[in-house]
Amino acid sequence: MVTAKALTCAGTIAGKTYGVAKKAQVYAVKVLRSNGSGSVSDAIAGVNWASKQAQARAIEAIKEFRATGKTSHKGSVANMFSRSNGSSALNDAVNAAVRNGMHFAAAAGDNNSDACDYSPAAAELPIIVGASTISDDRASFSNYGKCLDIFAPGRDITSTWIGNKYATNTISGTSMASSHTAGLLAYLLSLQDPRSPAPGSGDSYYNADGSLDVTQFGAMTPAELLSILIDLSGEDKLSNIPPLTSNHLIYNNEAR
């Protein structure tokens, strides 16, 4: 059973009313119990499962692209709002997912402290997201620090809820900020036209280091999409930003 918070995050990512990427397909990966408890090993298993599914879909897209010169698949996006005290194993799992082509947004945490003390916020490769307010402040609960990449709306966010198909709720947290960011990543991917793979790739699906090469079906790499996300963002728009913390606020480029 999907939890209320997971449903709210999914509604923010791709819901018909509140979603950023309203046409995205959503898959639930449950790693916590209904009361919010769970283990790091469960979280790692969930990340690994999602990464394997994304890689399998990417390989299908590569085959389709090689056979027809086109594919409808643009890539896979993950949003992770569960977190733990520093875990190198969880950080490694998330980093591996990104190396294999998954665009990964993760909540910075709600402790008003250094995000680098938590996982997967301390991981090097995912997009770590802090929470902003409607007044363009850092939300008072949001974690911060050099591990954080960008901010997104995370206070008093209305989205879907459990109970019935019309139910809504208004909640706060960096989970809502990462959900906005994951939705924006999916939206930006949907706008991209497929590119030709690099010449000389042959029949391989993989890079020299063994990671999956998503450019083989014309997709963007996570690093390329992060660069676009930062380029589109509003810089130095937020107040109450501690030292060594990125001051970038997500933006969808609608008015540009």
PLY file of the C-alpha trace (Angstrom):
ply
format ascii 1.0
element vertex 256
property float x
property float y
property float z
element edge 255
property int vertex1
property int vertex2
end_header
0.00 0.00 0.00
1.30 3.44 -0.92
1.71 5.75 2.07
0.09 9.17 2.24
3.43 10.95 1.98
4.49 8.90 -1.03
1.18 9.70 -2.72
1.68 13.40 -2.02
5.17 13.29 -3.52
3.90 11.42 -6.58
1.10 13.96 -6.99
3.64 16.78 -6.93
5.82 15.03 -9.49
3.20 13.87 -11.98
-0.37 14.37 -10.73
-2.97 15.68 -13.18
-3.81 18.63 -10.90
-0.65 19.44 -8.93
2.04 17.65 -10.90
4.98 19.30 -12.62
5.30 16.57 -15.28
1.66 15.60 -15.74
2.28 12.95 -18.40
5.12 11.12 -16.67
4.67 7.46 -15.76
5.10 6.83 -12.04
6.34 3.67 -10.35
6.25 3.27 -6.57
9.24 1.70 -4.82
8.38 1.14 -1.17
11.33 0.87 1.21
9.68 2.00 4.47
6.87 0.60 6.57
3.58 2.46 6.90
4.80 4.04 10.16
7.90 5.44 8.43
10.38 2.97 9.92
12.81 0.93 7.87
16.41 -0.08 7.41
19.26 1.24 5.31
19.50 -2.17 3.64
15.87 -1.84 2.53
16.59 1.59 1.09
19.63 0.25 -0.77
17.58 -2.64 -2.15
14.97 -0.18 -3.39
17.56 2.01 -5.10
19.18 -1.03 -6.72
15.83 -2.36 -7.93
14.85 0.99 -9.44
18.23 1.32 -11.12
17.99 -2.16 -12.66
14.51 -1.40 -14.00
15.75 1.88 -15.48
18.73 0.16 -17.08
16.53 -2.53 -18.60
14.22 0.11 -20.09
17.23 2.04 -21.41
18.62 -1.05 -23.13
15.22 -1.60 -24.77
15.36 2.02 -25.96
18.88 1.55 -27.33
17.75 -1.48 -29.32
14.72 0.42 -30.62
16.84 3.44 -31.51
19.37 1.33 -33.40
16.62 -0.47 -35.32
14.39 2.49 -36.17
16.38 5.66 -35.48
13.89 6.77 -32.83
12.46 5.93 -29.43
9.80 7.47 -27.22
11.86 6.84 -24.08
13.61 9.95 -22.75
15.13 8.56 -19.56
14.26 7.64 -15.97
13.97 9.92 -12.94
14.04 8.91 -9.28
12.91 10.87 -6.25
14.11 9.80 -2.80
12.75 11.44 0.32
13.73 8.82 2.89
17.11 9.37 4.51
19.38 8.11 7.26
22.39 9.19 9.21
25.51 8.96 7.08
25.71 5.64 5.23
28.49 5.12 2.71
26.68 2.04 1.38
23.52 4.02 0.60
25.57 6.83 -0.93
27.37 4.29 -3.12
24.09 2.75 -4.29
22.65 6.12 -5.28
25.89 7.16 -6.99
25.87 3.89 -8.96
22.30 4.52 -10.10
23.29 7.95 -11.40
26.39 6.56 -13.15
24.07 4.15 -14.94
21.98 7.00 -16.29
19.26 7.60 -13.69
18.38 11.24 -13.02
18.15 11.25 -9.23
16.65 13.93 -6.97
17.00 13.48 -3.20
15.71 15.47 -0.24
18.37 17.34 1.72
16.62 16.64 5.03
14.52 18.56 7.54
16.93 19.00 10.45
18.10 22.60 9.86
21.63 21.24 9.79
24.40 20.20 7.41
23.01 17.95 4.68
26.41 16.27 4.39
25.71 14.49 7.69
22.89 12.45 6.10
22.42 9.95 3.31
21.82 10.04 0.43
22.32 13.81 0.77
26.07 13.25 1.18
26.28 11.30 -2.07
28.27 13.04 -4.77
26.15 12.45 -7.88
22.40 12.85 -7.14
20.74 16.26 -7.11
20.32 17.23 -3.45
17.39 19.59 -2.89
16.64 22.01 -0.07
13.27 23.61 0.66
12.28 27.20 -0.05
9.20 29.19 0.96
6.73 31.30 -1.00
8.62 34.34 0.33
11.84 33.12 -1.30
13.51 32.22 2.00
15.19 28.99 2.92
12.59 27.07 4.89
13.61 27.12 8.54
13.73 23.31 8.72
15.70 22.76 5.52
19.17 21.30 5.66
21.94 23.22 3.95
25.65 23.11 3.19
28.07 22.24 0.41
26.34 18.94 -0.40
23.17 20.75 -1.46
22.73 21.52 -5.18
19.53 23.52 -5.47
16.35 24.66 -3.70
12.72 24.12 -4.63
9.34 24.94 -3.04
8.92 22.89 0.11
6.76 24.76 2.63
2.96 24.61 2.66
2.68 22.56 -0.52
-0.77 21.30 -1.49
-0.98 17.99 -3.34
-2.85 14.71 -3.49
-3.69 12.73 -0.35
-5.26 9.46 0.70
-8.97 8.94 1.38
-10.59 9.49 -2.01
-9.62 10.64 -5.49
-10.35 14.27 -4.60
-8.47 14.32 -1.28
-5.71 16.89 -0.80
-3.41 17.96 1.98
-0.89 20.74 2.56
2.45 19.66 4.00
6.02 20.90 4.30
9.40 19.24 3.90
12.39 18.83 1.66
10.54 15.78 0.33
8.22 18.22 -1.42
11.20 20.17 -2.72
12.83 17.07 -4.20
9.46 16.06 -5.67
9.17 19.40 -7.46
12.70 18.90 -8.75
12.08 15.33 -9.92
9.00 16.55 -11.76
10.99 19.32 -13.39
13.69 16.85 -14.45
11.04 14.68 -16.11
9.49 17.72 -17.77
12.84 18.92 -19.11
13.63 15.44 -20.43
10.30 15.41 -22.28
11.32 18.55 -24.17
14.57 17.11 -25.49
14.85 15.77 -29.03
16.92 12.58 -29.26
20.50 13.05 -30.37
22.63 10.76 -32.51
24.87 8.45 -30.50
28.57 9.12 -30.52
30.31 7.55 -33.54
32.26 4.37 -32.99
30.05 3.07 -30.19
29.54 -0.24 -31.98
27.21 -2.76 -30.39
28.07 -1.99 -26.79
25.53 -0.62 -24.33
28.20 0.44 -21.87
30.91 2.99 -21.22
34.53 1.97 -20.69
33.98 1.96 -16.91
31.11 -0.52 -17.22
28.29 1.97 -16.62
25.32 2.10 -18.98
25.68 4.63 -21.82
22.27 6.30 -22.09
23.51 8.48 -24.95
23.16 5.33 -27.09
19.44 6.04 -27.38
19.97 9.76 -27.77
19.31 10.70 -24.14
21.01 13.23 -21.90
23.30 12.13 -19.12
22.45 13.11 -15.52
25.38 15.54 -15.50
24.08 17.26 -18.64
20.57 17.61 -17.22
21.90 18.93 -13.91
23.82 21.58 -15.85
20.61 22.63 -17.61
18.72 22.68 -14.30
21.32 24.99 -12.76
21.49 27.21 -15.86
17.71 27.70 -15.81
17.52 28.33 -12.06
17.23 31.67 -10.36
20.56 32.53 -8.75
20.89 34.45 -5.48
17.10 34.77 -5.17
16.78 33.26 -1.69
17.45 34.74 1.73
18.55 32.97 4.92
21.13 30.94 3.01
24.06 29.80 5.20
27.66 29.99 3.98
28.88 27.36 1.51
25.30 26.67 0.41
24.19 26.91 -3.22
21.70 29.74 -3.76
19.83 28.41 -6.77
16.04 28.07 -7.05
14.52 25.74 -9.65
12.79 27.35 -12.61
10.98 25.78 -15.55
11.96 28.37 -18.18
8.30 29.09 -19.00
8.73 32.86 -19.30
12.07 32.82 -21.16
0 1
1 2
2 3
3 4
4 5
5 6
6 7
7 8
8 9
9 10
10 11
11 12
12 13
13 14
14 15
15 16
16 17
17 18
18 19
19 20
20 21
21 22
22 23
23 24
24 25
25 26
26 27
27 28
28 29
29 30
30 31
31 32
32 33
33 34
34 35
35 36
36 37
37 38
38 39
39 40
40 41
41 42
42 43
43 44
44 45
45 46
46 47
47 48
48 49
49 50
50 51
51 52
52 53
53 54
54 55
55 56
56 57
57 58
58 59
59 60
60 61
61 62
62 63
63 64
64 65
65 66
66 67
67 68
68 69
69 70
70 71
71 72
72 73
73 74
74 75
75 76
76 77
77 78
78 79
79 80
80 81
81 82
82 83
83 84
84 85
85 86
86 87
87 88
88 89
89 90
90 91
91 92
92 93
93 94
94 95
95 96
96 97
97 98
98 99
99 100
100 101
101 102
102 103
103 104
104 105
105 106
106 107
107 108
108 109
109 110
110 111
111 112
112 113
113 114
114 115
115 116
116 117
117 118
118 119
119 120
120 121
121 122
122 123
123 124
124 125
125 126
126 127
127 128
128 129
129 130
130 131
131 132
132 133
133 134
134 135
135 136
136 137
137 138
138 139
139 140
140 141
141 142
142 143
143 144
144 145
145 146
146 147
147 148
148 149
149 150
150 151
151 152
152 153
153 154
154 155
155 156
156 157
157 158
158 159
159 160
160 161
161 162
162 163
163 164
164 165
165 166
166 167
167 168
168 169
169 170
170 171
171 172
172 173
173 174
174 175
175 176
176 177
177 178
178 179
179 180
180 181
181 182
182 183
183 184
184 185
185 186
186 187
187 188
188 189
189 190
190 191
191 192
192 193
193 194
194 195
195 196
196 197
197 198
198 199
199 200
200 201
201 202
202 203
203 204
204 205
205 206
206 207
207 208
208 209
209 210
210 211
211 212
212 213
213 214
214 215
215 216
216 217
217 218
218 219
219 220
220 221
221 222
222 223
223 224
224 225
225 226
226 227
227 228
228 229
229 230
230 231
231 232
232 233
233 234
234 235
235 236
236 237
237 238
238 239
239 240
240 241
241 242
242 243
243 244
244 245
245 246
246 247
247 248
248 249
249 250
250 251
251 252
252 253
253 254
254 255
